[in-house]
Amino acid sequence: MSHDDNLPEVPADERAAMAAEEPLPNPGIEPHTPRPTDVDKKAEKRAERQVATFFGLSMICTILFVVAYFALDIKDDPDTIGGLGASNVALGLSLGFALLLIGIGVIQWARKLMADVEIVEYRHPATSSQEDREATLAALSQGLEESGIGRRPLVRNTLLGSVALLGIPAVVALADLGPVATKSVRKRTLETTFWRSGTRVVNDVTGLPIKADDLEIGQLVNGEPEGLVHVPEHREGVTYLEGAALQIEKTKSAVIAVRMQPDEITFSRRSPENWSVAGILVYSKICTHVGCPISLWEQQTHHLLCPCHQSTFDLADGGRVVFGPAARPLPQLPITVDDEGYLVAQSDFNEPVGPSYWERDSE
Amino acid sequence: MSSENLTSSVADTNAGEPAAAKKGNPAGKVANWADERLGLATLAKKNLRKVFPDHWSFMLGEIALWSFVVLLLTGVFLSLWFKPSMAEVEYMGSYDQLRGVPMSEAYASTLDISFDVRGGLLMRQMHHWSAMLFIAAMLVHMMRVFLTGAFRKPRELNWVIGGLLILLGILEGFAGYSLPDDLLSGTGLRIADGLVKATPVLGTYMSFFMFGGEFPGDDIIPRLYIVHVLLIPGLLLALIGAHMLLLVFHKHTQWPGPGRTEKNVVGYPMLPVYAAKAGGFFFIVFGVTALMGGLLSINPVWKYGPYDPSKVTAGSQPDWYMGIAEGLLRIMPGIETHLWGHTLSWNVFIPGQLMPIVLLMIVLSWPFLEAWVTGDKREHHLLQRPRNAPTRTAFLAAMMSIYGLLWAAGGNDILAVIFHLNLNHITYFMRVAVFVVPVLVFILTRRWCISLQRSDEARLLHGYETGIIMRSPEGGYTERHLPVSEASAYTLTARQRDQVYDAGADADANGVSRDGSRIARIRARLSRGMFENNVQKPTAAEIEDAHHHADEVHELEHAMEGHSADGHQFDGRHPVDGEELRNH
């Protein structure tokens, strides 16, 4: 197949007419213009010295790199030189220039001193020649013929079947990547948090339990169930979690406790009055959109804004979504006070917290 | 040492010395030894002087390639100290503010790399910066290829490989960004978990398999680590290899110009010029990355603290290449469907899963769609100027406007703070703008391209504007035009005429459409939409006409030679010889 056959999909006569229509002839490659370094010995020597200077400076930078490596102790100086660290800046500058100067030198060499005559190479169509295609097809059919794969469907089909079946172990063997999220697994994982009846709400930094009187009107406190924040002295009867278990429970159990004027709160079936204590409501801190912890509190409007995607919830109205991509209100934790006056949960959340998932019954 | 020497050294006899390699030439001996075993000379003779055309825009892909090499080098350094483990440890390193804080080993070892391994912070920052550079260069390179039509036959498959490279590069970036297990990256993983959970039917299962149970668990960092250092880099390396092999096989595209045709490639030979330029450029990319690592702070994880699923900072942002996904998530209205005890979160599923797949499909399939509309089966090695493919250029501009809007939407909180705007208003604006702005940008860009085509045609037919103003005897003013150089004129015409596809050709003799003619009509409409308004290059006759006209003007000008047109001779007080026009 010649190159031309591969070109336009237009009939030959039309193609000839198109060629005739070409408005201007191709003038051919411009003649080569010599550079100063091609004709002027002095310019050539100068360029040579320039290139060598670049390489020489690079060597100095490399030595400076080694000096900086040993001379500057990073432990003491992470905040020096604009907060970047003296060692980091010195190493970066010396390594950077050591590399850059080699690059600049080589390119200068190519531009000034290497031959700059453009040369021409001919292209060949990507396609194979007709003979090659025929030879390949012949070889292929001969090979297939000799294997008998076409004549022996029993062998072929059982082979295909057996290889295809091997895909199953490849998938099955990955089943232990994680527990299968069956209904019972979901029940004790996604749909259960660390909150139990009587679990104290504690401040998420100090770990101290919160009394109703500690909260002022308009104040919002980030809370956790007791046991998820470590305190110097562990209280008896409380399980304190660590490591992965702690992280998993924090993902679900983090809450916000907020106190508002009771007459500003709209109680409803979703948010009954007996879930609150003296205008204090406790909501899940985990956004119902994709699970960021929500934390930006607008006191005047009772709105809580998620810093990730700006879903906004009205805490005075059952955690209703007032703006943004979240589709469901924040789950509310029913609370009461224990005999010492601390805020405690009446029970776990009565719906799964956090982002939606296929099996979530949200009706 | 010449190649004849090498190739003639056939081992037809075991007696005596091999034919090549003079004594005392160690390089020759090594070459001979290698060639007898590998046959390198045959391979090298074709490629050592392989021609590469020169243009600055061909460097963009090179930036991506070299930053990938920098990523490999700095990544190996980091892997010597990084511990991909989520086991809880108490930090005891040099950074005061976090000493004694419980954290994952991954985070603690990242702090160690930053504060206790000399050069570690530099390598971390270089690794992160070159990742930014890698993805950015790939995207800009893709735009270059798109705008110039370099993806056309026979390079469609290389376009697809390139698209996959960008996808893998983004996944690789996200995996690496997540490894330090700091507060910011942990929040990113939490969002990824939310996206996975929104998958209809399988979401919960997929999330549990990813995290080894509930989020975050203690499996995800070691798993992401092996994905980040072996699985995706392996795929990237293989695809980059294929990308480069195809580049060599097809030979590089070139800009049209004198002597440059569809059948040749004009440029500098690989050895020495291109090898020096490309090799030198590697050092430049590496050096710039080192300067960035030394002087520009990036991802200071020690400031964020270890990941705690109950904490987040205001103004949280992912790395820039995730910005459009972030923007989509932020402006999507909160819609969920609750049916029969199941939840389908459109608000997460559409922006988080459907849109990225749709976007990728559009990107990967474009060369095939365009070839189908144009019906063009020819090979194309000459690049097109963006203006000469107005619809395609306008499409990219529209896509870029969506990209930019979503990017801005991904930072709507930052915009609200900086410009004192209402966050909600920005979001409402974006919800409308992502549909309206691209349409406007498309129309505007398309007309702009066509105007540029017209200006090219004017330059070709009437020459360029010299800036010399001529005053005619009647008092009219004209600007003198001079023809453009032969080379420029040829370059302007070195493009193919667009052919509008005609569906009528598919109907039979009685005008009755055959099967599939509905598709043919769609194709014809698309083809008309794409090409109908384009300016086609003039024919030889049109150029002839224009030159003829120009000659007349020149004659007129010539006739006035010798009368310097300072205006005084026409003021009526001076006689003007030979100035018949004045008497009219």
HADDOCK unambig.tbl for C-alpha pairs under 7 A between the chains (distance, minus, plus):
assign (segid A and resid 6 and name CA) (segid B and resid 378 and name CA) 6.35 0.50 0.50
assign (segid A and resid 7 and name CA) (segid B and resid 378 and name CA) 4.58 0.50 0.50
assign (segid A and resid 7 and name CA) (segid B and resid 379 and name CA) 6.28 0.50 0.50
assign (segid A and resid 8 and name CA) (segid B and resid 377 and name CA) 6.56 0.50 0.50
assign (segid A and resid 8 and name CA) (segid B and resid 378 and name CA) 5.14 0.50 0.50
assign (segid A and resid 9 and name CA) (segid B and resid 377 and name CA) 6.09 0.50 0.50
assign (segid A and resid 9 and name CA) (segid B and resid 378 and name CA) 6.91 0.50 0.50
assign (segid A and resid 21 and name CA) (segid B and resid 539 and name CA) 5.44 0.50 0.50
assign (segid A and resid 21 and name CA) (segid B and resid 540 and name CA) 5.76 0.50 0.50
assign (segid A and resid 22 and name CA) (segid B and resid 539 and name CA) 6.37 0.50 0.50
assign (segid A and resid 22 and name CA) (segid B and resid 540 and name CA) 6.17 0.50 0.50
assign (segid A and resid 23 and name CA) (segid B and resid 538 and name CA) 6.62 0.50 0.50
assign (segid A and resid 23 and name CA) (segid B and resid 539 and name CA) 4.98 0.50 0.50
assign (segid A and resid 23 and name CA) (segid B and resid 540 and name CA) 3.73 0.50 0.50
assign (segid A and resid 23 and name CA) (segid B and resid 543 and name CA) 6.77 0.50 0.50
assign (segid A and resid 24 and name CA) (segid B and resid 490 and name CA) 5.99 0.50 0.50
assign (segid A and resid 24 and name CA) (segid B and resid 540 and name CA) 6.75 0.50 0.50
assign (segid A and resid 26 and name CA) (segid B and resid 258 and name CA) 5.93 0.50 0.50
assign (segid A and resid 26 and name CA) (segid B and resid 259 and name CA) 6.37 0.50 0.50
assign (segid A and resid 26 and name CA) (segid B and resid 490 and name CA) 6.45 0.50 0.50
assign (segid A and resid 27 and name CA) (segid B and resid 258 and name CA) 5.55 0.50 0.50
assign (segid A and resid 27 and name CA) (segid B and resid 259 and name CA) 6.55 0.50 0.50
assign (segid A and resid 27 and name CA) (segid B and resid 487 and name CA) 6.82 0.50 0.50
assign (segid A and resid 28 and name CA) (segid B and resid 258 and name CA) 4.83 0.50 0.50
assign (segid A and resid 28 and name CA) (segid B and resid 259 and name CA) 3.78 0.50 0.50
assign (segid A and resid 29 and name CA) (segid B and resid 258 and name CA) 5.05 0.50 0.50
assign (segid A and resid 29 and name CA) (segid B and resid 259 and name CA) 4.20 0.50 0.50
assign (segid A and resid 30 and name CA) (segid B and resid 258 and name CA) 6.76 0.50 0.50
assign (segid A and resid 69 and name CA) (segid B and resid 118 and name CA) 6.73 0.50 0.50
assign (segid A and resid 74 and name CA) (segid B and resid 115 and name CA) 6.28 0.50 0.50
assign (segid A and resid 74 and name CA) (segid B and resid 116 and name CA) 6.86 0.50 0.50
assign (segid A and resid 74 and name CA) (segid B and resid 118 and name CA) 6.50 0.50 0.50
assign (segid A and resid 75 and name CA) (segid B and resid 94 and name CA) 5.92 0.50 0.50
assign (segid A and resid 75 and name CA) (segid B and resid 115 and name CA) 5.93 0.50 0.50
assign (segid A and resid 75 and name CA) (segid B and resid 116 and name CA) 6.26 0.50 0.50
assign (segid A and resid 84 and name CA) (segid B and resid 297 and name CA) 6.60 0.50 0.50
assign (segid A and resid 88 and name CA) (segid B and resid 119 and name CA) 6.47 0.50 0.50
assign (segid A and resid 88 and name CA) (segid B and resid 121 and name CA) 6.60 0.50 0.50
assign (segid A and resid 88 and name CA) (segid B and resid 122 and name CA) 5.60 0.50 0.50
assign (segid A and resid 88 and name CA) (segid B and resid 294 and name CA) 5.42 0.50 0.50
assign (segid A and resid 89 and name CA) (segid B and resid 294 and name CA) 4.49 0.50 0.50
assign (segid A and resid 89 and name CA) (segid B and resid 295 and name CA) 5.87 0.50 0.50
assign (segid A and resid 91 and name CA) (segid B and resid 119 and name CA) 6.86 0.50 0.50
assign (segid A and resid 91 and name CA) (segid B and resid 294 and name CA) 6.76 0.50 0.50
assign (segid A and resid 92 and name CA) (segid B and resid 122 and name CA) 6.39 0.50 0.50
assign (segid A and resid 92 and name CA) (segid B and resid 290 and name CA) 5.20 0.50 0.50
assign (segid A and resid 92 and name CA) (segid B and resid 291 and name CA) 5.21 0.50 0.50
assign (segid A and resid 92 and name CA) (segid B and resid 293 and name CA) 6.10 0.50 0.50
assign (segid A and resid 92 and name CA) (segid B and resid 294 and name CA) 3.85 0.50 0.50
assign (segid A and resid 93 and name CA) (segid B and resid 291 and name CA) 5.49 0.50 0.50
assign (segid A and resid 93 and name CA) (segid B and resid 294 and name CA) 6.15 0.50 0.50
assign (segid A and resid 95 and name CA) (segid B and resid 287 and name CA) 6.93 0.50 0.50
assign (segid A and resid 95 and name CA) (segid B and resid 290 and name CA) 6.30 0.50 0.50
assign (segid A and resid 96 and name CA) (segid B and resid 287 and name CA) 4.07 0.50 0.50
assign (segid A and resid 96 and name CA) (segid B and resid 288 and name CA) 6.13 0.50 0.50
assign (segid A and resid 96 and name CA) (segid B and resid 290 and name CA) 4.58 0.50 0.50
assign (segid A and resid 96 and name CA) (segid B and resid 291 and name CA) 4.87 0.50 0.50
assign (segid A and resid 97 and name CA) (segid B and resid 287 and name CA) 6.23 0.50 0.50
assign (segid A and resid 99 and name CA) (segid B and resid 283 and name CA) 5.19 0.50 0.50
assign (segid A and resid 99 and name CA) (segid B and resid 284 and name CA) 6.52 0.50 0.50
assign (segid A and resid 99 and name CA) (segid B and resid 286 and name CA) 6.61 0.50 0.50
assign (segid A and resid 99 and name CA) (segid B and resid 287 and name CA) 4.68 0.50 0.50
assign (segid A and resid 100 and name CA) (segid B and resid 283 and name CA) 5.72 0.50 0.50
assign (segid A and resid 100 and name CA) (segid B and resid 284 and name CA) 4.74 0.50 0.50
assign (segid A and resid 100 and name CA) (segid B and resid 287 and name CA) 4.64 0.50 0.50
assign (segid A and resid 100 and name CA) (segid B and resid 288 and name CA) 6.95 0.50 0.50
assign (segid A and resid 102 and name CA) (segid B and resid 280 and name CA) 6.89 0.50 0.50
assign (segid A and resid 102 and name CA) (segid B and resid 283 and name CA) 6.48 0.50 0.50
assign (segid A and resid 103 and name CA) (segid B and resid 280 and name CA) 3.97 0.50 0.50
assign (segid A and resid 103 and name CA) (segid B and resid 281 and name CA) 5.77 0.50 0.50
assign (segid A and resid 103 and name CA) (segid B and resid 283 and name CA) 4.64 0.50 0.50
assign (segid A and resid 103 and name CA) (segid B and resid 284 and name CA) 5.03 0.50 0.50
assign (segid A and resid 104 and name CA) (segid B and resid 280 and name CA) 6.64 0.50 0.50
assign (segid A and resid 104 and name CA) (segid B and resid 284 and name CA) 7.00 0.50 0.50
assign (segid A and resid 106 and name CA) (segid B and resid 276 and name CA) 6.02 0.50 0.50
assign (segid A and resid 106 and name CA) (segid B and resid 277 and name CA) 7.00 0.50 0.50
assign (segid A and resid 106 and name CA) (segid B and resid 280 and name CA) 5.25 0.50 0.50
assign (segid A and resid 107 and name CA) (segid B and resid 276 and name CA) 6.28 0.50 0.50
assign (segid A and resid 107 and name CA) (segid B and resid 277 and name CA) 5.20 0.50 0.50
assign (segid A and resid 107 and name CA) (segid B and resid 280 and name CA) 5.59 0.50 0.50
assign (segid A and resid 110 and name CA) (segid B and resid 273 and name CA) 5.55 0.50 0.50
assign (segid A and resid 110 and name CA) (segid B and resid 276 and name CA) 6.05 0.50 0.50
assign (segid A and resid 110 and name CA) (segid B and resid 277 and name CA) 6.48 0.50 0.50
assign (segid A and resid 114 and name CA) (segid B and resid 273 and name CA) 6.54 0.50 0.50
assign (segid A and resid 117 and name CA) (segid B and resid 268 and name CA) 6.99 0.50 0.50
assign (segid A and resid 118 and name CA) (segid B and resid 266 and name CA) 6.33 0.50 0.50
assign (segid A and resid 118 and name CA) (segid B and resid 267 and name CA) 4.76 0.50 0.50
assign (segid A and resid 118 and name CA) (segid B and resid 268 and name CA) 5.12 0.50 0.50
assign (segid A and resid 119 and name CA) (segid B and resid 266 and name CA) 5.67 0.50 0.50
assign (segid A and resid 119 and name CA) (segid B and resid 267 and name CA) 5.55 0.50 0.50
assign (segid A and resid 119 and name CA) (segid B and resid 268 and name CA) 6.08 0.50 0.50
assign (segid A and resid 120 and name CA) (segid B and resid 264 and name CA) 6.60 0.50 0.50
assign (segid A and resid 120 and name CA) (segid B and resid 265 and name CA) 5.70 0.50 0.50
assign (segid A and resid 120 and name CA) (segid B and resid 266 and name CA) 4.56 0.50 0.50
assign (segid A and resid 120 and name CA) (segid B and resid 267 and name CA) 6.65 0.50 0.50
assign (segid A and resid 121 and name CA) (segid B and resid 51 and name CA) 6.37 0.50 0.50
assign (segid A and resid 121 and name CA) (segid B and resid 264 and name CA) 5.60 0.50 0.50
assign (segid A and resid 121 and name CA) (segid B and resid 265 and name CA) 5.26 0.50 0.50
assign (segid A and resid 121 and name CA) (segid B and resid 266 and name CA) 6.49 0.50 0.50
assign (segid A and resid 122 and name CA) (segid B and resid 263 and name CA) 5.97 0.50 0.50
assign (segid A and resid 122 and name CA) (segid B and resid 264 and name CA) 4.23 0.50 0.50
assign (segid A and resid 122 and name CA) (segid B and resid 265 and name CA) 6.18 0.50 0.50
assign (segid A and resid 123 and name CA) (segid B and resid 263 and name CA) 5.16 0.50 0.50
assign (segid A and resid 123 and name CA) (segid B and resid 264 and name CA) 5.11 0.50 0.50
assign (segid A and resid 123 and name CA) (segid B and resid 265 and name CA) 6.81 0.50 0.50
assign (segid A and resid 126 and name CA) (segid B and resid 154 and name CA) 6.90 0.50 0.50
assign (segid A and resid 126 and name CA) (segid B and resid 250 and name CA) 6.63 0.50 0.50
assign (segid A and resid 177 and name CA) (segid B and resid 209 and name CA) 4.98 0.50 0.50
assign (segid A and resid 177 and name CA) (segid B and resid 212 and name CA) 5.46 0.50 0.50
assign (segid A and resid 178 and name CA) (segid B and resid 208 and name CA) 5.42 0.50 0.50
assign (segid A and resid 178 and name CA) (segid B and resid 209 and name CA) 4.33 0.50 0.50
assign (segid A and resid 178 and name CA) (segid B and resid 212 and name CA) 3.89 0.50 0.50
assign (segid A and resid 178 and name CA) (segid B and resid 213 and name CA) 5.13 0.50 0.50
assign (segid A and resid 179 and name CA) (segid B and resid 208 and name CA) 6.35 0.50 0.50
assign (segid A and resid 179 and name CA) (segid B and resid 209 and name CA) 6.91 0.50 0.50
assign (segid A and resid 179 and name CA) (segid B and resid 212 and name CA) 6.77 0.50 0.50
assign (segid A and resid 179 and name CA) (segid B and resid 213 and name CA) 5.74 0.50 0.50
assign (segid A and resid 180 and name CA) (segid B and resid 205 and name CA) 6.17 0.50 0.50
assign (segid A and resid 181 and name CA) (segid B and resid 204 and name CA) 6.36 0.50 0.50
assign (segid A and resid 181 and name CA) (segid B and resid 205 and name CA) 5.25 0.50 0.50
assign (segid A and resid 181 and name CA) (segid B and resid 208 and name CA) 6.68 0.50 0.50
assign (segid A and resid 189 and name CA) (segid B and resid 214 and name CA) 6.89 0.50 0.50
assign (segid A and resid 243 and name CA) (segid B and resid 87 and name CA) 6.76 0.50 0.50
assign (segid A and resid 243 and name CA) (segid B and resid 88 and name CA) 5.34 0.50 0.50
assign (segid A and resid 244 and name CA) (segid B and resid 217 and name CA) 5.18 0.50 0.50
assign (segid A and resid 244 and name CA) (segid B and resid 218 and name CA) 5.70 0.50 0.50
assign (segid A and resid 247 and name CA) (segid B and resid 216 and name CA) 6.69 0.50 0.50
assign (segid A and resid 247 and name CA) (segid B and resid 308 and name CA) 6.84 0.50 0.50
assign (segid A and resid 247 and name CA) (segid B and resid 309 and name CA) 6.52 0.50 0.50
assign (segid A and resid 248 and name CA) (segid B and resid 214 and name CA) 6.56 0.50 0.50
assign (segid A and resid 248 and name CA) (segid B and resid 215 and name CA) 6.02 0.50 0.50
assign (segid A and resid 248 and name CA) (segid B and resid 216 and name CA) 5.92 0.50 0.50
assign (segid A and resid 248 and name CA) (segid B and resid 217 and name CA) 6.23 0.50 0.50
assign (segid A and resid 250 and name CA) (segid B and resid 309 and name CA) 5.98 0.50 0.50
assign (segid A and resid 250 and name CA) (segid B and resid 310 and name CA) 5.87 0.50 0.50
assign (segid A and resid 251 and name CA) (segid B and resid 309 and name CA) 4.99 0.50 0.50
assign (segid A and resid 251 and name CA) (segid B and resid 310 and name CA) 6.09 0.50 0.50
assign (segid A and resid 254 and name CA) (segid B and resid 310 and name CA) 5.75 0.50 0.50
assign (segid A and resid 290 and name CA) (segid B and resid 191 and name CA) 5.30 0.50 0.50
assign (segid A and resid 290 and name CA) (segid B and resid 194 and name CA) 4.34 0.50 0.50
assign (segid A and resid 290 and name CA) (segid B and resid 195 and name CA) 6.86 0.50 0.50
assign (segid A and resid 291 and name CA) (segid B and resid 190 and name CA) 6.45 0.50 0.50
assign (segid A and resid 291 and name CA) (segid B and resid 191 and name CA) 6.53 0.50 0.50
assign (segid A and resid 291 and name CA) (segid B and resid 194 and name CA) 6.39 0.50 0.50
assign (segid A and resid 292 and name CA) (segid B and resid 187 and name CA) 6.74 0.50 0.50
assign (segid A and resid 292 and name CA) (segid B and resid 190 and name CA) 6.90 0.50 0.50
assign (segid A and resid 293 and name CA) (segid B and resid 310 and name CA) 5.36 0.50 0.50
assign (segid A and resid 293 and name CA) (segid B and resid 311 and name CA) 5.86 0.50 0.50
assign (segid A and resid 293 and name CA) (segid B and resid 312 and name CA) 6.24 0.50 0.50
assign (segid A and resid 307 and name CA) (segid B and resid 314 and name CA) 5.06 0.50 0.50
assign (segid A and resid 307 and name CA) (segid B and resid 315 and name CA) 6.37 0.50 0.50
assign (segid A and resid 307 and name CA) (segid B and resid 316 and name CA) 6.78 0.50 0.50
assign (segid A and resid 308 and name CA) (segid B and resid 316 and name CA) 6.13 0.50 0.50
assign (segid A and resid 309 and name CA) (segid B and resid 329 and name CA) 6.97 0.50 0.50
assign (segid A and resid 309 and name CA) (segid B and resid 330 and name CA) 4.93 0.50 0.50
assign (segid A and resid 324 and name CA) (segid B and resid 330 and name CA) 6.95 0.50 0.50
assign (segid A and resid 324 and name CA) (segid B and resid 333 and name CA) 6.30 0.50 0.50
assign (segid A and resid 324 and name CA) (segid B and resid 334 and name CA) 6.45 0.50 0.50
assign (segid A and resid 325 and name CA) (segid B and resid 330 and name CA) 6.19 0.50 0.50
assign (segid A and resid 325 and name CA) (segid B and resid 331 and name CA) 6.77 0.50 0.50
assign (segid A and resid 325 and name CA) (segid B and resid 332 and name CA) 5.56 0.50 0.50
assign (segid A and resid 325 and name CA) (segid B and resid 333 and name CA) 4.80 0.50 0.50
assign (segid A and resid 325 and name CA) (segid B and resid 334 and name CA) 4.03 0.50 0.50
assign (segid A and resid 325 and name CA) (segid B and resid 347 and name CA) 6.11 0.50 0.50
assign (segid A and resid 326 and name CA) (segid B and resid 334 and name CA) 4.81 0.50 0.50
assign (segid A and resid 327 and name CA) (segid B and resid 334 and name CA) 4.33 0.50 0.50
assign (segid A and resid 327 and name CA) (segid B and resid 335 and name CA) 5.58 0.50 0.50
assign (segid A and resid 327 and name CA) (segid B and resid 336 and name CA) 6.03 0.50 0.50
assign (segid A and resid 355 and name CA) (segid B and resid 194 and name CA) 5.84 0.50 0.50
assign (segid A and resid 356 and name CA) (segid B and resid 197 and name CA) 6.92 0.50 0.50
assign (segid A and resid 356 and name CA) (segid B and resid 198 and name CA) 6.49 0.50 0.50
assign (segid A and resid 356 and name CA) (segid B and resid 343 and name CA) 6.71 0.50 0.50
assign (segid A and resid 356 and name CA) (segid B and resid 345 and name CA) 6.60 0.50 0.50
assign (segid A and resid 357 and name CA) (segid B and resid 197 and name CA) 5.05 0.50 0.50
assign (segid A and resid 357 and name CA) (segid B and resid 198 and name CA) 5.39 0.50 0.50
assign (segid A and resid 357 and name CA) (segid B and resid 203 and name CA) 6.50 0.50 0.50
assign (segid A and resid 357 and name CA) (segid B and resid 204 and name CA) 6.17 0.50 0.50
assign (segid A and resid 357 and name CA) (segid B and resid 343 and name CA) 6.20 0.50 0.50
assign (segid A and resid 358 and name CA) (segid B and resid 198 and name CA) 6.66 0.50 0.50
assign (segid A and resid 358 and name CA) (segid B and resid 200 and name CA) 5.64 0.50 0.50
assign (segid A and resid 358 and name CA) (segid B and resid 201 and name CA) 5.58 0.50 0.50
assign (segid A and resid 358 and name CA) (segid B and resid 203 and name CA) 6.49 0.50 0.50
assign (segid A and resid 358 and name CA) (segid B and resid 204 and name CA) 6.89 0.50 0.50
assign (segid A and resid 358 and name CA) (segid B and resid 342 and name CA) 5.43 0.50 0.50
assign (segid A and resid 358 and name CA) (segid B and resid 343 and name CA) 4.87 0.50 0.50
assign (segid A and resid 358 and name CA) (segid B and resid 344 and name CA) 5.93 0.50 0.50
assign (segid A and resid 359 and name CA) (segid B and resid 341 and name CA) 6.80 0.50 0.50
assign (segid A and resid 359 and name CA) (segid B and resid 342 and name CA) 4.84 0.50 0.50
assign (segid A and resid 359 and name CA) (segid B and resid 343 and name CA) 6.34 0.50 0.50
assign (segid A and resid 360 and name CA) (segid B and resid 341 and name CA) 6.58 0.50 0.50
assign (segid A and resid 360 and name CA) (segid B and resid 342 and name CA) 5.40 0.50 0.50
assign (segid A and resid 360 and name CA) (segid B and resid 343 and name CA) 5.62 0.50 0.50
assign (segid A and resid 361 and name CA) (segid B and resid 341 and name CA) 4.18 0.50 0.50
assign (segid A and resid 361 and name CA) (segid B and resid 342 and name CA) 5.26 0.50 0.50
assign (segid A and resid 361 and name CA) (segid B and resid 343 and name CA) 6.57 0.50 0.50
assign (segid A and resid 362 and name CA) (segid B and resid 338 and name CA) 6.07 0.50 0.50
assign (segid A and resid 362 and name CA) (segid B and resid 341 and name CA) 6.66 0.50 0.50
assign (segid A and resid 362 and name CA) (segid B and resid 343 and name CA) 6.43 0.50 0.50
assign (segid A and resid 363 and name CA) (segid B and resid 338 and name CA) 5.98 0.50 0.50
assign (segid A and resid 363 and name CA) (segid B and resid 341 and name CA) 6.76 0.50 0.50
